[in-house]
Amino acid sequence: MEIKNTTKRPIKVPLPAGKRLFLKPGEKGQITPKAAEHPPVKKLIDEGSIEILDVGRGKSKASGGSGGISGSQDSGGGDSGMRKTGDR
């Protein structure tokens, strides 16, 4: 899910597990649907400090993004397995 800081000041968005998302004025960031249900996040949404953008698209972006991350991890693991030693 994508969120946007609608205030004119930097904001700290408290997330589950003690994490925080720092957003500059007008800046966008990504959170999980679980984080959107977190009570402090709901409070910020109700106050109008942040707004949720692309509720439906956020899930597909997140799954696509995680695919890209796992792909880069796979290629990183392949590089270490293809390490050659000795004279070339």
C-alpha positions in Angstrom: 0.0 0.0 0.0 1.2 3.5 -0.7 0.7 6.3 1.7 1.4 10.1 1.4 2.3 12.7 4.0 -0.3 15.4 3.6 1.1 17.8 6.3 3.6 20.6 5.8 6.0 19.0 8.2 8.1 15.8 8.4 6.2 13.0 10.1 7.1 9.7 11.8 4.6 6.9 11.0 4.7 4.3 13.8 4.5 0.8 12.3 4.1 -2.6 13.9 7.1 -4.3 15.6 8.5 -0.9 16.8 9.4 0.3 13.3 8.9 3.8 11.9 8.5 5.3 8.5 9.8 8.8 8.1 8.1 10.9 5.5 9.0 14.5 4.4 6.1 16.8 3.5 4.3 15.5 0.4 6.4 12.4 0.2 5.0 8.9 -0.4 6.0 5.6 1.2 5.1 2.0 1.2 3.4 0.1 4.0 1.9 -3.4 4.3 -1.9 -3.9 4.6 -1.2 -5.2 8.1 0.6 -1.9 9.0 -2.5 0.1 7.7 -4.6 -1.7 10.4 -2.1 -0.7 13.2 -4.0 1.7 15.6 -1.4 4.6 15.5 -1.5 4.5 11.7 -5.3 4.5 11.7 -5.2 7.6 14.0 -2.9 9.4 11.6 -5.3 8.6 8.7 -8.3 9.8 10.7 -6.5 13.0 11.6 -5.7 13.6 7.9 -2.0 13.6 8.5 -1.5 10.8 6.0 -3.7 9.3 3.2 -3.7 5.9 1.6 -3.1 5.9 -2.2 -3.6 2.9 -4.6 -5.2 0.4 -2.2 -5.8 -2.2 -4.9 -2.6 -1.6 -6.8 -0.4 -1.6 -3.7 -0.8 -5.4 -3.2 0.3 -6.1 -6.8 3.3 -3.7 -6.5 4.3 -5.3 -3.3 4.2 -8.8 -4.7 6.1 -7.7 -7.8 8.7 -5.9 -5.6 9.3 -8.9 -3.4 9.8 -11.0 -6.6 12.5 -8.6 -7.7 14.1 -8.7 -4.3 14.2 -12.5 -4.2 15.4 -12.5 -7.8 18.4 -10.4 -6.9 19.1 -12.6 -3.9 19.1 -15.7 -6.2 21.5 -14.1 -8.6 23.7 -13.0 -5.6 23.8 -16.6 -4.4 24.6 -17.8 -7.9 27.6 -15.5 -8.1 29.1 -16.8 -5.0 28.7 -20.4 -6.3 30.4 -19.5 -9.6 33.5 -18.1 -7.9 36.7 -19.2 -9.6 40.1 -19.3 -8.0 43.6 -19.8 -9.5 45.2 -18.5 -12.7 42.9 -17.2 -15.4 
